[in-house]
Structures are given as structure tokens and as C-alpha cells.
Amino acid sequence: MSGIAAREVTQHSADSLAVLEQKIHRTIESLKTARAAKADAERDAVRMREQIELREEELETLRNENVALRKEREDIRGRVEKLLEQIEALAE
């Protein structure tokens, strides 16, 4: 092989290696970015789960309060009806 041909092969090999290095560096950066995005998404998911849990607890509390208020309303309704009956009885 002549000296020129050997230099061309060496230069081609060096160029190929540089291109490969660039691709590897871009792949590494893409992987770092993807890992950071995954970590962010996992943190968001944990926060959302915590918020859902809190909302479920609030919902349960509100349901219980609603049941208690309905019962209280029915009790008051019954008492008012009895009072009205007593007033009607007095009016007769």
C-alpha cells in the first residue's frame, strides 16, 4: 500500500471514529435527559398519588358529614311535625 493510500485509510478511520464518538456522546446525553424526565415523572406520580389519597379522605369526611346532616334534618323535620300537630290540636 502506498503512503498516500495508507494516510487516506488512517484518515477515514479517524473520521469514522470521530463520528462514532459524537453519536455515543449524543446517545449518552439523550439517556441522561430521559433519565431526568423519568425521575421528574416519578416524583409527579408520587405527588399525584398523595393528592388523590388526601382527596379520597376529604371525600369520605364529606360523605360522613352529609349523612349526619341528612339524619339531623330528618330528626328536626320530625320534631317540627310534632310541634305542628300539637299547635293544630290546640287550635281545634
Backbone as JSON Lines, residues from 0, in Angstrom:
{"i":0,"aa":"M","n":[0.86,-1.16,0.0],"ca":[0.0,0.0,0.0],"c":[0.91,1.23,0.0]}
{"i":1,"aa":"S","n":[0.51,2.17,-0.77],"ca":[1.35,3.36,-0.86],"c":[1.14,4.23,0.36]}
{"i":2,"aa":"G","n":[1.98,5.19,0.55],"ca":[1.89,6.08,1.7],"c":[0.63,6.92,1.65]}
{"i":3,"aa":"I","n":[0.21,7.35,0.47],"ca":[-0.99,8.16,0.34],"c":[-2.22,7.33,0.68]}
{"i":4,"aa":"A","n":[-2.26,6.12,0.17],"ca":[-3.39,5.24,0.44],"c":[-3.48,4.92,1.92]}
{"i":5,"aa":"A","n":[-2.36,4.71,2.56],"ca":[-2.34,4.4,3.98],"c":[-2.84,5.59,4.79]}
{"i":6,"aa":"R","n":[-2.43,6.81,4.37],"ca":[-2.91,8.01,5.07],"c":[-4.41,8.18,4.88]}
{"i":7,"aa":"E","n":[-4.91,7.88,3.69],"ca":[-6.35,8.0,3.42],"c":[-7.14,7.02,4.29]}
{"i":8,"aa":"V","n":[-6.65,5.79,4.41],"ca":[-7.32,4.79,5.25],"c":[-7.27,5.24,6.71]}
{"i":9,"aa":"T","n":[-6.12,5.74,7.15],"ca":[-5.99,6.2,8.52],"c":[-6.92,7.39,8.77]}
{"i":10,"aa":"Q","n":[-6.96,8.33,7.81],"ca":[-7.82,9.49,7.95],"c":[-9.29,9.05,7.96]}
{"i":11,"aa":"H","n":[-9.66,8.12,7.12],"ca":[-11.03,7.62,7.07],"c":[-11.39,6.94,8.4]}
{"i":12,"aa":"S","n":[-10.46,6.17,8.94],"ca":[-10.68,5.5,10.22],"c":[-10.84,6.53,11.34]}
{"i":13,"aa":"A","n":[-10.03,7.57,11.3],"ca":[-10.11,8.61,12.33],"c":[-11.44,9.36,12.21]}
{"i":14,"aa":"D","n":[-11.86,9.65,10.98],"ca":[-13.14,10.33,10.77],"c":[-14.29,9.46,11.25]}
{"i":15,"aa":"S","n":[-14.23,8.18,10.92],"ca":[-15.27,7.25,11.37],"c":[-15.33,7.17,12.88]}
{"i":16,"aa":"L","n":[-14.17,7.16,13.5],"ca":[-14.11,7.1,14.96],"c":[-14.69,8.38,15.57]}
{"i":17,"aa":"A","n":[-14.39,9.52,14.97],"ca":[-14.92,10.79,15.48],"c":[-16.44,10.82,15.36]}
{"i":18,"aa":"V","n":[-16.95,10.34,14.23],"ca":[-18.4,10.29,14.05],"c":[-19.02,9.35,15.08]}
{"i":19,"aa":"L","n":[-18.4,8.22,15.3],"ca":[-18.9,7.27,16.29],"c":[-18.88,7.88,17.68]}
{"i":20,"aa":"E","n":[-17.8,8.6,18.02],"ca":[-17.71,9.26,19.32],"c":[-18.84,10.27,19.5]}
{"i":21,"aa":"Q","n":[-19.1,11.05,18.45],"ca":[-20.18,12.04,18.51],"c":[-21.53,11.36,18.75]}
{"i":22,"aa":"K","n":[-21.75,10.27,18.04],"ca":[-23.01,9.53,18.21],"c":[-23.13,9.0,19.63]}
{"i":23,"aa":"I","n":[-22.04,8.49,20.16],"ca":[-22.05,7.96,21.53],"c":[-22.34,9.08,22.52]}
{"i":24,"aa":"H","n":[-21.7,10.24,22.34],"ca":[-21.93,11.37,23.24],"c":[-23.4,11.85,23.16]}
{"i":25,"aa":"R","n":[-23.94,11.9,21.95],"ca":[-25.36,12.29,21.81],"c":[-26.27,11.27,22.48]}
{"i":26,"aa":"T","n":[-25.93,10.0,22.34],"ca":[-26.73,8.94,22.96],"c":[-26.67,9.05,24.48]}
{"i":27,"aa":"I","n":[-25.49,9.33,25.01],"ca":[-25.33,9.49,26.46],"c":[-26.15,10.67,26.95]}
{"i":28,"aa":"E","n":[-26.1,11.79,26.24],"ca":[-26.88,12.97,26.62],"c":[-28.38,12.68,26.54]}
{"i":29,"aa":"S","n":[-28.78,11.97,25.51],"ca":[-30.2,11.6,25.39],"c":[-30.63,10.71,26.55]}
{"i":30,"aa":"L","n":[-29.76,9.8,26.94],"ca":[-30.06,8.9,28.06],"c":[-30.16,9.69,29.36]}
{"i":31,"aa":"K","n":[-29.24,10.65,29.57],"ca":[-29.31,11.48,30.77],"c":[-30.6,12.28,30.81]}
{"i":32,"aa":"T","n":[-30.97,12.84,29.67],"ca":[-32.22,13.61,29.58],"c":[-33.43,12.72,29.86]}
{"i":33,"aa":"A","n":[-33.42,11.54,29.29],"ca":[-34.54,10.61,29.5],"c":[-34.62,10.18,30.96]}
{"i":34,"aa":"R","n":[-33.48,9.93,31.58],"ca":[-33.49,9.54,33.0],"c":[-34.0,10.67,33.88]}
{"i":35,"aa":"A","n":[-33.59,11.9,33.57],"ca":[-34.07,13.05,34.34],"c":[-35.58,13.22,34.17]}
{"i":36,"aa":"A","n":[-36.06,13.04,32.95],"ca":[-37.5,13.14,32.69],"c":[-38.25,12.04,33.43]}
{"i":37,"aa":"K","n":[-37.68,10.85,33.46],"ca":[-38.31,9.74,34.18],"c":[-38.38,10.04,35.67]}
{"i":38,"aa":"A","n":[-37.29,10.56,36.22],"ca":[-37.27,10.9,37.65],"c":[-38.32,11.97,37.96]}
{"i":39,"aa":"D","n":[-38.42,12.97,37.08],"ca":[-39.44,14.02,37.26],"c":[-40.84,13.41,37.22]}
{"i":40,"aa":"A","n":[-41.07,12.54,36.26],"ca":[-42.38,11.9,36.13],"c":[-42.71,11.04,37.34]}
{"i":41,"aa":"E","n":[-41.72,10.35,37.87],"ca":[-41.94,9.53,39.06],"c":[-42.28,10.4,40.28]}
{"i":42,"aa":"R","n":[-41.58,11.54,40.41],"ca":[-41.89,12.46,41.51],"c":[-43.31,13.01,41.36]}
{"i":43,"aa":"D","n":[-43.66,13.35,40.13],"ca":[-45.01,13.86,39.88],"c":[-46.06,12.79,40.21]}
{"i":44,"aa":"A","n":[-45.76,11.56,39.84],"ca":[-46.71,10.48,40.11],"c":[-46.9,10.28,41.61]}
{"i":45,"aa":"V","n":[-45.81,10.34,42.37],"ca":[-45.9,10.2,43.83],"c":[-46.74,11.33,44.41]}
{"i":46,"aa":"R","n":[-46.46,12.56,43.94],"ca":[-47.22,13.72,44.43],"c":[-48.7,13.59,44.09]}
{"i":47,"aa":"M","n":[-48.99,13.12,42.89],"ca":[-50.39,12.94,42.48],"c":[-51.08,11.86,43.32]}
{"i":48,"aa":"R","n":[-50.37,10.78,43.59],"ca":[-50.95,9.73,44.43],"c":[-51.27,10.27,45.82]}
{"i":49,"aa":"E","n":[-50.36,11.07,46.36],"ca":[-50.6,11.67,47.68],"c":[-51.81,12.6,47.65]}
{"i":50,"aa":"Q","n":[-51.92,13.38,46.58],"ca":[-53.07,14.28,46.45],"c":[-54.37,13.49,46.31]}
{"i":51,"aa":"I","n":[-54.32,12.42,45.55],"ca":[-55.52,11.58,45.39],"c":[-55.92,11.0,46.74]}
{"i":52,"aa":"E","n":[-54.95,10.54,47.5],"ca":[-55.24,9.97,48.82],"c":[-55.89,11.02,49.73]}
{"i":53,"aa":"L","n":[-55.34,12.23,49.7],"ca":[-55.93,13.31,50.51],"c":[-57.35,13.62,50.06]}
{"i":54,"aa":"R","n":[-57.57,13.66,48.76],"ca":[-58.91,13.95,48.23],"c":[-59.9,12.84,48.6]}
{"i":55,"aa":"E","n":[-59.42,11.61,48.58],"ca":[-60.29,10.5,48.97],"c":[-60.68,10.61,50.44]}
{"i":56,"aa":"E","n":[-59.72,11.0,51.27],"ca":[-60.01,11.18,52.7],"c":[-61.01,12.33,52.89]}
{"i":57,"aa":"E","n":[-60.79,13.43,52.15],"ca":[-61.72,14.55,52.24],"c":[-63.12,14.14,51.77]}
{"i":58,"aa":"L","n":[-63.17,13.37,50.7],"ca":[-64.44,12.92,50.18],"c":[-65.17,12.05,51.2]}
{"i":59,"aa":"E","n":[-64.44,11.15,51.84],"ca":[-65.05,10.29,52.85],"c":[-65.58,11.13,54.01]}
{"i":60,"aa":"T","n":[-64.8,12.11,54.43],"ca":[-65.24,13.01,55.51],"c":[-66.52,13.74,55.11]}
{"i":61,"aa":"L","n":[-66.54,14.26,53.89],"ca":[-67.73,14.98,53.41],"c":[-68.95,14.06,53.29]}
{"i":62,"aa":"R","n":[-68.72,12.84,52.86],"ca":[-69.84,11.87,52.78],"c":[-70.41,11.61,54.17]}
{"i":63,"aa":"N","n":[-69.52,11.39,55.13],"ca":[-69.98,11.14,56.5],"c":[-70.73,12.34,57.06]}
{"i":64,"aa":"E","n":[-70.19,13.53,56.77],"ca":[-70.85,14.75,57.22],"c":[-72.23,14.9,56.56]}
{"i":65,"aa":"N","n":[-72.31,14.57,55.3],"ca":[-73.58,14.64,54.58],"c":[-74.62,13.7,55.18]}
{"i":66,"aa":"V","n":[-74.18,12.49,55.5],"ca":[-75.09,11.52,56.12],"c":[-75.58,12.05,57.47]}
{"i":67,"aa":"A","n":[-74.66,12.6,58.25],"ca":[-75.03,13.13,59.57],"c":[-76.01,14.3,59.42]}
{"i":68,"aa":"L","n":[-75.77,15.19,58.45],"ca":[-76.66,16.32,58.25],"c":[-78.05,15.88,57.77]}
{"i":69,"aa":"R","n":[-78.1,14.88,56.94],"ca":[-79.4,14.37,56.49],"c":[-80.18,13.77,57.67]}
{"i":70,"aa":"K","n":[-79.46,13.03,58.52],"ca":[-80.12,12.46,59.68],"c":[-80.62,13.56,60.6]}
{"i":71,"aa":"E","n":[-79.78,14.58,60.81],"ca":[-80.19,15.69,61.65],"c":[-81.41,16.4,61.06]}
{"i":72,"aa":"R","n":[-81.4,16.58,59.75],"ca":[-82.54,17.22,59.09],"c":[-83.82,16.41,59.29]}
{"i":73,"aa":"E","n":[-83.7,15.11,59.16],"ca":[-84.88,14.25,59.37],"c":[-85.38,14.33,60.81]}
{"i":74,"aa":"D","n":[-84.43,14.35,61.75],"ca":[-84.81,14.49,63.17],"c":[-85.55,15.81,63.41]}
{"i":75,"aa":"I","n":[-85.0,16.89,62.86],"ca":[-85.63,18.2,63.03],"c":[-87.0,18.22,62.36]}
{"i":76,"aa":"R","n":[-87.09,17.64,61.18],"ca":[-88.37,17.58,60.47],"c":[-89.42,16.88,61.34]}
{"i":77,"aa":"G","n":[-89.0,15.77,61.94],"ca":[-89.93,15.03,62.81],"c":[-90.36,15.86,64.01]}
{"i":78,"aa":"R","n":[-89.43,16.58,64.61],"ca":[-89.76,17.43,65.77],"c":[-90.7,18.56,65.37]}
{"i":79,"aa":"V","n":[-90.44,19.17,64.19],"ca":[-91.3,20.26,63.72],"c":[-92.7,19.73,63.43]}
{"i":80,"aa":"E","n":[-92.8,18.56,62.84],"ca":[-94.11,17.98,62.55],"c":[-94.89,17.73,63.85]}
{"i":81,"aa":"K","n":[-94.19,17.24,64.88],"ca":[-94.85,17.02,66.17],"c":[-95.34,18.34,66.75]}
{"i":82,"aa":"L","n":[-94.49,19.38,66.66],"ca":[-94.9,20.7,67.17],"c":[-96.12,21.22,66.4]}
{"i":83,"aa":"L","n":[-96.12,21.05,65.1],"ca":[-97.26,21.5,64.28],"c":[-98.54,20.73,64.66]}
{"i":84,"aa":"E","n":[-98.38,19.45,64.92],"ca":[-99.53,18.64,65.33],"c":[-100.08,19.16,66.68]}
{"i":85,"aa":"Q","n":[-99.15,19.47,67.59],"ca":[-99.58,19.99,68.89],"c":[-100.27,21.35,68.73]}
{"i":86,"aa":"I","n":[-99.77,22.2,67.86],"ca":[-100.4,23.5,67.63],"c":[-101.77,23.31,67.01]}
{"i":87,"aa":"E","n":[-101.9,22.4,66.06],"ca":[-103.19,22.12,65.45],"c":[-104.18,21.59,66.47]}
{"i":88,"aa":"A","n":[-103.67,20.75,67.37],"ca":[-104.54,20.2,68.4],"c":[-105.04,21.3,69.33]}
{"i":89,"aa":"L","n":[-104.23,22.27,69.62],"ca":[-104.64,23.38,70.46],"c":[-105.66,24.27,69.76]}
{"i":90,"aa":"A","n":[-105.51,24.4,68.44],"ca":[-106.4,25.25,67.67],"c":[-107.78,24.64,67.53]}
{"i":91,"aa":"E","n":[-107.92,23.37,67.67],"ca":[-109.22,22.71,67.49],"c":[-110.12,22.87,68.65]}
